[in-house]
Amino acid sequence: MDFGYSSRAMNDSSLTIWCNFGFTSDQGRERNLLIEGVGAHRLVMFDEVQNGREGDSRAALETSDIVFGYPDANAMVECERLRWVHLRFAGYTPYDHDHIRQSLIARGTPLTNSSSVYDEPCAQHLLAMILGVARALPRALDVQRGDRSWPSNSFRLSLPLLNGQTVLLLGFGAIGRRLVQMLQPLEVNLIAVRRHVRGDEPVLTVNTSSVDEMLPVADHIVNILPANDQTRNFLNAKRLQNVKTGAIVYNIGRGTTLDQAALLEGLQAGRIGAAYLDVTDPEPLPPDHPLWTAPNCYITPHLGGGHSKEQERLVKHFLSNLRRFERADQLLDRVF
């Protein structure tokens, strides 16, 4: 456990901020950025491993006004003093339950996440794979590391142009919106699927109930869904049987949203043209898992949101929201 308190003087408007960011020994700059950035507020810091469930960290949580990190969801609900909870990740699966939502909403305690930190790297990662697969980059690298032949003619004749192809986005949050901006210059047809259609989306957007009508027309199925009870095995065997022959499946959301056994069967049968997985179930994917050697299956070890300034941007994002909270302005990345 690690206690760290801001050294600035308290005043009548100061708040207690509970944090279990879990800074490592080489993240002193980011830690100092947070300590300086909270200003007159009292900052109480704990190692991430405590996770707000026990000991001093739980006691401190009960007397805090603001949370920055990833607290235990049930412990957080029991802390009636909390006025705002900010998650250091984009994912909020442990908090996406009715009793937690209802409890925080009833108390007027907003929950925000760090989606704005991850939309750009995740969208760039997806764009890289969409372009890379279309231009046969993974296949060419396999040749380089394999027999070093020169299959120029066969590769060239198989390369599609993305222009006019249809990209179906499963989920349309911050990552989906940024990816749309990147794909639009490529003249692809864009369709988004989301649980609640607002009507102001920049592309054709349909309700989740219409996804089965969209799958057969999509050349690229981009899964950005979060993990919750409603999205578990969303891309199930029946839906994967319904995709357009040769379609490419991408998953950068959560591994539990995709039926991996059904995906493997589709790849082996040749119905699914290729798959790109940045997330799997479980993680890490066991070395002997058949997806590692499945035809046209490309796997990266949950790199999508990673970038060299990730920790710094997480702290700055929280501090930006803290300034908004102080002014009673609308918070960024509000979940509910």
N, C-alpha and C positions, 0 to 999 in steps of 0.2 A: 504494500500500500504506500502511496506517495501523497502527502499533503502539500499543497502549494497555495499560498494566499497572496492576493494582490497587496502590494505594500502601500497603496494609496489610501489616504484618509477616507473614512466613511462619512456619508452625510445622510440627511433624512430620506433622500430618494434612492439610496443605494439598495441593491438587491443581492441576494445570495445566489450564485451560479454554481450548480453542481456539475462536474465534468469528469467523465471517464474516457476521454479521448485516447489515453494510453500512449503518450509520446514515448518514443524510443530514445536511446542515448544519443543518437545522431540527429535528433529533431529539436535541438535546443533553440534554434532560430524560430521555429514555428511555435514552440512553447512560450518563448518570450513575447512573440507577436500577440498571442492570446492574452498573456498576463498584462501587457501594456494596453491592449485594446479594450479590455473591459472597463477601464477607467476607474471610477470610484466604487464600482461594484465589488462585492466580496466573492472571490473565486476559490472554490474548494475542489481540489483535484485528486483523482484516484486512478490507480492502474486499471486498465481495461478488464483484466481478469476478474476483478471484483464484481463488475457488471451490476452493481446496485442491489445485490441480493442479500448481502450479509454484512455483519460487523459494522464498523464505523461508517462505511459508505452508505448503508441503508439508513442509519440514524441521521446522517447528513442530508440524505435525500428528503427525509420527512420535514426538515426545517429549511428547505431551499425554495426559491421562487422560480428559478429557471433551470432547465436541464440542457446540457450540450454533450452529446455522446450517444450511448446506446443502453439506456437503463432497462432493467427488468420490467416488462410490461405490467405485470400484476402489481409489483411493488409501486410502480409509478401511479397506478390508479388509486392506490390507498393513500397517497400523499396529497391531501386536500389543499395544501398551501400552494402547490405548483400553479404558476400562472402561464407558463409557456414551455413546451418541450421541442427541442430542435435536434433531429437525428443527424449523425455524422455520415450516414450512408444515404443512398437513394432508396434502397429497399426498406420496406416497413412491414414486412410480413407478420412479425410477432405482435404488431399493434393493430392489424387489420381484422379485428373481431368486433362484433356488435357491442358486447358489454364494455369494451374499452372505448370505442367511439362514443357510445351513449354517455358514459361516465364523464369523459373529458368535455364533450359538447355541453352537457348539462351544467358543468362548472364554468364554462366559458374559457377553457384551457385549449388554445390552438396547438396542433401538432404540425410541425414543418419538417421537411427533409432536405437533403443536399442534391436534389436532382440537377440544379443548375451547374453543379461542379462536374457532372458526369455526362451531360447531354452531348457536348462537343466531342470528347474522346470516343464515346460509344458510337456516335454517328459516323465519325471518321473511320472507326474500325469496321463498321458495317460497309461503308462505301468502299473501303480497301478490298474487302472480300468479294463484294458484288463485282467490282471491276476486275479483280484478280481472277476469279473463276471464269468470268466472261472471256478474258484474254488468255486463259489456260496457263496462268503463272504457276499454280501448284503442280499441274501435270508436267510442265517443263522442268520444274525443280526436281521432280521425281526422276525424270530422265537423267538430269545432271548427276544425281546421286546414285543412279542405277547403272544402266548399260552404256550411257553416254552416246546413244545413237542420235540420229538427226531427223526426227519425224516431221519435217517441215510441212510437207504437202498434206499429210493427214490432219495435222493440227490446224493448219490454216483453213482448210475446208470445213472444219467443225466450229469455227469461232463465230458466234452470233454478234450482231450489233444490238446494243441495249435500246436504241431508238425504237419506239413503238411497242416495246415489251411492257407487260403489266406487272407492277410491284404491289403486292398486298401487304399492308402493315397491320399486324395483330397487336393492337395497343397504340394509342396515339397521345402520349405524354410529351415530355420535353425532348426525349431522344427522337421520337417519331417526327416531331415538328422540325427539328434540326436536319434530320435525314432528308425530309421532303425538300428543304431548301437546297440541299446538295445535289439531289437527283433531278430536280426540275430542268436544269440546263441540258440534261442528257435526253430530254424528250421522251421520257417513259410515261406510261399511264399509271397514275397513282390512286390507290383505293385504301382507305383506312377503316379499320374495324375497332369500335370502342363500345364500352358498356352504356355510356350516356352520350348521345350525340347532341351537341350544343347548337349546331346549325351555322356556326361561324368558322368552321374548319376550312383551310385553304384548298383542300382536295375533297373529292367525293368521299363521304364518310357514311358508313352504315352501322346499324346496331349489331351487337354480337349475335343476335338471333338470325341474322342474314349471312353469317360466315359461310355456311354450307353452299350457298349460291355463288359465292365469290371464289372459292377454292378452285373450281375447274377452269377458271379463266386466267389464273395467275401464273406467270412464268417464274416469279420470285415470291416466296412466302417468308416474310420477315417477322419473326416472333420476338416481341419486346414486352411480353406480358409479365407482370409481377407474379409472385407466388402467393396464392391464397386458396381457400376452399373452392372457389368458383373456377379457378384456372388450372387446377390440378388435372394433368392429362388432357388439356384443352385440345391439343393436336393429338387425338387418339387414333387408334387403328382405323376406325371407320372414316374419319376425316382424311387420313393419309391415303386411304384407298381412293378417295374422291378427288385427289389433286390431279392436275393436268399432267399427262405423261411427259417426263423430262423436266418437270419443275424443280427448282432448287429451293431447299429449306434452310433457313438461317435461324439460329437461336442465340440471342444475346440477353434474353430476359432472365429466366430461371429454368434450371434443368427439369424441375417437376412438372412443367407445363407441357412437356413433350413425351409421348410414348416412344422411348428409345428402342424397344424391341420391334415395334411396328416400323419405325424409321429404318432400322437395320434390314428388315425383311424387304422394304420397298427399294432400298439401295441394291440389295443383292439381286432382286428380281428385275432391276433396271427401270422400274416405273418412276422412281425418283431420280432425277438426273444427277444431283449432288447434294451434299449437306455440309453446312458450316456450323460448328458448335463452339461457342465460347463458354458456355455453361453446360454442365452435365448433372446427372443424378446417378450415383453420388459424386461429390467432388472431394478430393481428386478422383478422376476416373481410374479405376484399377488398371494396371499395366496389361493385364491379360483380357481386358474387355474387348469383345469382337468389333466394337466401333472403331478402335484404333486402326484396324486393318480392313475395314469395310471399303468397297469400291467408291471412289470419289467422295470420301468423307474426310473433312479437314477440321482439325481440332486445335484450338488455342486454349491455354490454361487460365481462363477467366481474366483476360487482359483488357477487355473492352473499355472499362472506365479508367484504367491506369494511365498516369502521365507523370512526368517528372515534377510538376508543381502541384500534385494532388493534395498533399497535406497542407501546404500553404494556402491553397484555394479553399479548402474546407474551413480553415480558421477564418479567412477573410469573408467567406460567405456567412458564417455565423455572426461575425462582428457587424457586417452590413445589416443583417436582420435585427441584431441587437439595437442598432441605431434606430431602425424602424419601430421596434417595440417601444423604445423610450419615447418616441414621438407619437405613439399610438397610430402609426401608419399601417397600411396593408402589408402583411408579411409575405416574403418570397417563398415559393415552393410549399404553399400550405396544402396539407393533405386533408385536414378537416379542422 
